[in-house]
């Protein structure tokens, strides 16, 4: 494990860099697949319900399986799970590529691929989250998580979409082949990053007890229930994501129909938030070290509230587009800070042997909140296209006020990086 302090600015270590490479390559494959699946549906049918079905399929595994996945990650070889999830996804893509090549692609194949891909993506991401604390010191978690978020934003914000669409236009099976190569490269990096002695169940000393899967899951649920800080975090995190989805759910509609943005410029307006997310992920460790966890998390929620409300009143002209792009970039910076700090809080508050299970519960709530927020966005937009952004801004500001006790708890329990995760058990 690296012993370098975050303030030194030195390397996080060779093994973390290899895990980061595995994560970035896998995320690039995820992004390419998520871009091409709706386009493949449109090659079969123009029914919007069919396009929606493929998109909804990607949410289903997170809602139904996150808790079980967390338990499996806590009680199995994380290295094996990450590698197997990549290999299985590569196999799904191979089948999809053959069907495309033979011109025998059917809608049910795309939906099955979306379900399977999302399910094993969840396993890979949860295993990655629980592996990071084993490769870097607790004091370096913000920086490590920031690097991972940066990699995700670069690949999905700038690389996946153009690679997916251009390769699909060149040769229809090509994006599946590119994604397969990325996933298999990730497998090679996983085996280099995670030593065999660190690949087993983290910190488990009772692996030989005859616990059933449900009993092990209950252990994680019980730990979360007994921790006031984690209970609050499990409530606030989905609320924040749901409120953000309330605004973002009709993002394209708002740009085109309300702000009168030409379709050719819609992609251009996606660049500032992508850059903002990268800036946020790369600066979070420095601003947290400078100002502290509680002030930064408070600023995130209040800033998001003002930015969302501000976005609801920009004029439908070029000046308004520039203002909206600036607000989007600032929201992306704040969102990246929040995501990194929440992930770091989980890693420090939860014992390693339970991290997958507790994270799985929170991921489940988040997965439920996101489509609910998206649906509410559509309903509000039918009344007034600006309403989702205004309501989201008010809601986020309310959370900023109501969540102050939680933010203080997180700062108190995770603000001293020299403490090991397990030391917080007695201070829940």
C-alpha positions in Angstrom: 0.0 0.0 0.0 1.2 3.5 -0.8 2.4 5.5 2.2 2.5 8.8 0.4 0.4 11.6 2.0 -2.0 13.5 -0.2 -0.3 16.8 0.4 3.0 15.7 -1.1 1.5 15.5 -4.6 3.5 12.4 -5.3 2.4 9.2 -7.0 -0.4 7.1 -5.6 1.5 4.0 -6.5 2.0 1.6 -9.4 -0.9 -0.8 -8.4 -3.4 2.1 -8.2 -2.3 3.3 -11.6 -2.9 -0.2 -13.0 -6.3 -0.3 -11.4 -7.0 3.2 -12.8 -6.1 1.9 -16.3 -8.4 -1.0 -15.9 -11.2 1.2 -14.7 -10.8 3.7 -17.5 -10.7 1.1 -20.2 -13.8 -0.6 -18.8 -15.6 2.7 -18.5 -14.7 3.5 -22.1 -16.2 0.2 -23.2 -19.3 1.0 -21.1 -19.7 4.4 -22.7 -19.3 3.1 -26.3 -21.9 0.4 -25.6 -24.4 2.8 -24.1 -24.0 5.1 -27.1 -24.5 2.4 -29.8 -27.4 0.4 -28.2 -30.1 3.1 -28.9 -28.6 3.6 -32.4 -28.9 -0.2 -33.0 -32.5 -0.1 -31.9 -33.2 2.6 -34.4 -31.8 0.4 -37.2 -34.5 -2.1 -36.3 -37.5 0.1 -35.4 -38.3 3.8 -35.0 -40.7 3.1 -32.2 -39.7 5.4 -29.3 -41.0 2.9 -26.8 -38.5 0.4 -28.1 -35.7 2.9 -27.6 -36.9 3.6 -24.1 -37.0 -0.1 -23.3 -33.3 -0.5 -24.2 -32.5 2.5 -21.9 -34.7 1.3 -19.0 -33.0 -2.1 -19.3 -29.8 -0.5 -18.2 -31.4 0.7 -14.9 -33.1 -2.6 -13.9 -30.0 -4.5 -12.7 -28.9 -1.6 -10.4 -32.4 -1.5 -8.8 -32.8 -5.3 -8.4 -29.2 -6.5 -7.8 -27.1 -3.8 -6.1 -27.5 -5.1 -2.6 -26.9 -8.7 -3.6 -23.9 -7.6 -5.7 -22.5 -5.8 -2.7 -22.7 -9.0 -0.6 -21.0 -11.1 -3.4 -18.2 -8.6 -3.6 -17.7 -8.6 0.2 -17.5 -12.4 0.3 -15.6 -13.3 -3.0 -12.4 -12.5 -4.8 -12.7 -9.0 -6.0 -9.9 -9.5 -8.5 -11.8 -12.5 -9.9 -15.1 -10.7 -9.9 -13.7 -7.7 -11.8 -11.9 -9.9 -14.3 -15.0 -12.2 -14.8 -17.3 -9.3 -15.3 -15.1 -7.9 -18.1 -14.8 -11.3 -19.7 -18.5 -12.0 -19.6 -19.3 -8.5 -21.0 -16.8 -9.2 -23.8 -18.6 -12.4 -24.5 -22.0 -10.6 -24.7 -20.4 -8.1 -27.1 -19.0 -10.9 -29.3 -22.5 -12.4 -29.6 -23.9 -9.0 -30.4 -21.2 -8.3 -33.0 -21.9 -11.6 -34.7 -25.6 -10.8 -34.9 -24.9 -7.4 -36.4 -22.5 -8.8 -38.9 -24.9 -11.5 -40.0 -27.8 -9.0 -40.2 -29.8 -11.0 -37.7 -30.0 -8.5 -34.9 -33.3 -8.4 -33.0 -34.7 -6.1 -30.4 -34.7 -8.8 -27.7 -31.0 -9.3 -28.3 -30.3 -5.6 -27.6 -32.4 -5.6 -24.4 -30.7 -8.8 -23.2 -27.3 -7.3 -23.9 -28.2 -4.1 -22.1 -29.4 -6.0 -19.1 -26.4 -8.3 -18.9 -23.9 -5.5 -19.6 -25.4 -3.3 -16.9 -25.5 -6.1 -14.3 -21.8 -7.0 -14.8 -20.8 -3.4 -15.0 -22.3 -3.0 -11.5 -20.2 -5.9 -10.2 -17.1 -4.4 -11.7 -17.7 -0.9 -10.3 -18.6 -2.1 -6.8 -15.5 -4.3 -6.7 -13.4 -1.4 -7.8 -14.8 0.8 -5.1 -14.0 -1.7 -2.4 -10.5 -2.3 -3.8 -9.3 1.3 -3.8 -8.8 1.5 0.0 -6.5 -1.5 -0.1 -4.2 0.2 -2.7 -3.8 3.7 -1.2 -3.7 5.2 2.2 -6.8 6.6 3.8 -5.4 10.1 3.5 -5.1 9.7 -0.3 -8.7 8.5 -0.9 -10.0 11.9 -2.2 -7.1 12.1 -4.6 -7.5 8.5 -5.8 -11.3 8.7 -6.2 -10.8 12.0 -8.0 -8.5 10.3 -10.5 -11.1 7.6 -11.1 -13.9 10.2 -11.6 -11.6 12.2 -14.0 -11.0 9.1 -16.0 -14.7 8.3 -16.2 -15.5 11.9 -17.4 -12.7 11.9 -20.0 -13.7 8.6 -21.5 -17.5 9.0 -21.4 -17.5 12.8 -22.0 -15.0 13.0 -24.9 -14.1 9.6 -26.2 -16.9 7.1 -26.0 -19.6 9.0 -28.0 -17.4 9.9 -31.0 -15.7 6.5 -31.1 -19.0 4.7 -30.8 -20.8 6.7 -33.4 -18.0 7.0 -35.9 -17.0 3.3 -35.7 -20.7 2.2 -36.0 -21.0 4.3 -39.2 -17.7 2.9 -40.6 -18.5 -0.8 -40.0 -21.5 -1.8 -37.8 -19.7 -4.6 -35.8 -16.6 -2.4 -35.2 -17.7 -0.7 -31.9 -18.4 -4.1 -30.3 -14.9 -5.2 -31.3 -13.3 -2.0 -29.9 -15.2 -2.4 -26.6 -14.2 -6.1 -26.3 -10.5 -5.1 -26.7 -10.9 -2.4 -24.0 -12.5 -4.9 -21.6 -9.8 -7.6 -22.1 -7.1 -5.0 -21.6 -8.8 -4.1 -18.4 -8.6 -7.8 -17.3 -4.8 -7.7 -17.9 -4.5 -4.6 -15.8 -6.7 -6.0 -13.0 -4.5 -9.0 -12.5 -1.4 -6.7 -12.3 -3.1 -4.2 -10.0 -4.6 -6.5 -7.3 -2.2 -9.0 -5.7 -3.5 -12.5 -5.0 -3.3 -12.0 -1.3 -5.5 -8.8 -1.5 -8.0 -10.3 -3.9 -10.1 -12.3 -1.3 -12.9 -11.2 0.9 -11.7 -7.9 2.6 -11.0 -8.3 6.3 -13.3 -11.3 6.7 -12.4 -13.6 9.6 -15.6 -15.6 9.7 -15.7 -16.8 6.1 -16.2 -20.4 7.2 -19.3 -19.7 9.1 -22.4 -21.1 7.4 -23.9 -17.8 6.5 -26.4 -17.7 3.7 -26.3 -15.0 1.1 -29.3 -13.3 2.8 -27.7 -13.5 6.3 -24.6 -11.9 4.9 -26.7 -9.2 3.3 -28.5 -8.6 6.6 -25.2 -8.0 8.3 -24.6 -5.1 5.9 -28.1 -3.8 6.4 -27.8 -4.0 10.1 -24.5 -2.1 10.1 -26.0 0.7 8.0 -29.1 0.8 10.3 -27.0 1.1 13.4 -24.9 4.0 12.0 -26.7 7.4 12.2 -24.3 8.9 9.8 -24.7 6.1 7.2 -28.4 6.2 7.5 -28.5 9.9 6.8 -26.0 9.4 3.9 -28.2 6.6 2.5 -31.1 9.1 2.5 -29.4 12.3 1.3 -27.4 10.7 -1.5 -30.4 9.4 -3.5 -32.2 12.7 -2.8 -29.4 14.7 -4.3 -29.2 12.4 -7.4 -33.0 12.4 -7.8 -33.2 16.2 -7.7 -30.3 16.5 -10.2 -32.2 14.0 -12.4 -35.3 16.2 -12.1 -33.4 18.9 -14.0 -31.4 16.8 -16.3 -34.2 14.5 -17.3 -35.5 17.0 -19.9 -32.0 18.5 -20.7 -32.3 18.1 -24.5 -35.9 19.3 -24.5 -35.0 22.4 -22.4 -32.1 23.3 -24.7 -34.0 22.8 -28.0 -37.5 23.7 -27.1 -37.1 26.4 -24.4 -33.7 28.0 -25.0 -34.0 27.6 -28.8 -30.5 26.1 -29.1 -29.9 24.8 -32.7 -29.5 21.1 -32.8 -26.0 21.5 -34.2 -24.9 23.3 -31.0 -26.4 20.9 -28.5 -23.2 18.8 -28.6 -21.1 21.9 -28.1 -23.0 22.8 -24.9 -22.1 19.3 -23.6 -18.4 20.2 -23.5 -18.4 22.8 -20.6 -19.9 20.4 -18.1 -17.5 17.7 -19.1 -14.6 20.0 -18.6 -16.1 21.1 -15.3 -16.4 17.6 -14.1 -12.8 16.9 -14.9 -11.8 20.2 -13.1 -13.8 19.2 -10.1 -12.4 15.7 -9.8 -8.8 16.9 -10.1 -9.2 19.7 -7.6 -11.3 18.1 -4.9 -8.4 16.8 -2.7 -6.8 20.2 -2.7 -9.9 22.3 -1.9 -10.9 19.8 0.8 -7.4 20.0 2.4 -7.6 23.8 2.2 -11.1 24.4 3.4 -12.3 21.2 5.1 -15.0 18.6 4.2 -18.0 20.3 5.9 -17.6 23.7 4.1 -17.0 22.1 0.7 -20.0 19.8 0.9 -22.2 22.7 2.1 -21.0 24.8 -0.7 -21.7 22.0 -3.2 -25.4 21.7 -2.2 -26.0 25.5 -1.9 -24.1 26.2 -5.1 -26.1 23.5 -7.0 -29.3 25.0 -5.7 -28.5 28.5 -7.0 -27.1 27.2 -10.3 -30.1 25.0 -11.0 -32.5 27.9 -10.2 -30.4 30.3 -12.2 -30.5 27.9 -15.2 -34.3 28.1 -15.1 -34.4 31.8 -16.0 -31.7 32.2 -18.7 -33.0 33.9 -21.9 -33.4 32.0 -25.1 -30.6 33.7 -27.0 -26.9 33.5 -27.5 -26.2 35.3 -24.3 -28.5 32.9 -22.5 -26.7 29.9 -24.0 -23.3 31.2 -22.7 -24.8 31.7 -19.2 -26.3 28.2 -19.3 -23.0 26.7 -20.4 -21.2 28.5 -17.5 -23.8 27.3 -15.0 -23.6 23.8 -16.3 -19.8 23.8 -15.9 -20.1 25.1 -12.4 -22.7 22.4 -11.5 -20.4 19.8 -13.0 -17.5 21.0 -10.8 -19.7 20.8 -7.7 -21.2 17.4 -8.6 -17.7 16.0 -9.0 -16.7 17.3 -5.6 -19.8 15.7 -4.1 -19.4 12.3 -5.8 -15.7 12.0 -4.7 -16.4 13.1 -1.1 -19.4 10.8 -0.7 -17.4 7.8 -2.1 -14.5 8.7 0.2 -16.9 9.0 3.2 -18.3 5.5 2.5 -14.8 4.0 2.2 -13.7 5.6 5.6 -16.9 5.0 7.5 -17.5 1.4 6.6 -15.3 -1.6 7.5 -13.7 -3.1 4.5 -15.5 -6.5 4.9 -18.9 -4.7 4.7 -18.1 -2.0 2.2 -19.7 -3.7 -0.8 -22.9 -4.5 1.1 -23.4 -1.0 2.5 -22.5 0.6 -0.9 -24.9 -1.8 -2.6 -27.8 -0.5 -0.4 -27.0 3.1 -1.2 -26.5 2.3 -4.9 -30.0 0.7 -4.9 -31.6 3.8 -3.5 -29.7 6.0 -6.0 -30.8 3.7 -8.9 -34.4 4.1 -7.8 -34.2 7.9 -7.3 -32.7 8.6 -10.7 -35.6 7.3 -12.9 -38.1 8.8 -10.5 -36.5 12.2 -10.9 -36.4 11.8 -14.7 -40.1 10.9 -14.8 -41.0 13.9 -12.6 -38.9 16.1 -14.9 -41.0 15.1 -17.9 -44.3 15.7 -16.0 -43.2 19.1 -14.9 -41.9 20.1 -18.3 -45.3 19.4 -19.8 -46.6 22.2 -17.6 -43.6 24.5 -18.3 -40.2 23.7 -19.7 -38.4 25.8 -17.1 -40.2 24.3 -14.1 -38.0 21.2 -13.6 -34.9 23.4 -13.2 -36.6 25.8 -10.8 -38.1 23.1 -8.6 -34.7 21.2 -8.6 -32.9 24.4 -7.5 -35.4 25.0 -4.6 -35.2 21.3 -3.6 -31.4 21.3 -3.6 -31.3 24.5 -1.5 -33.7 22.8 1.0 -31.4 19.8 1.2 -28.4 22.0 1.8 -30.1 23.4 4.9 -31.6 20.1 6.2 -28.5 18.0 5.5 -26.1 20.2 7.6 -26.1 17.7 10.6 -25.1 14.9 8.1 -22.4 17.0 6.6 -21.0 17.8 10.1 -21.0 14.1 10.9 -19.2 13.2 7.8 -16.6 15.9 8.4 -16.2 14.8 12.0 -15.8 11.1 11.2 -13.8 11.2 8.0 -11.9 14.5 8.3 -8.9 12.9 9.9 -7.3 10.7 7.2 -4.7 9.3 9.5 -7.4 7.1 11.0 -8.0 3.7 9.5 -11.6 2.9 8.4 -12.1 0.3 11.1 -11.4 2.9 13.8 -14.7 4.6 13.1 -16.8 1.7 14.2 -17.0 2.9 17.8 -17.9 6.5 16.7 -21.0 5.8 14.6 
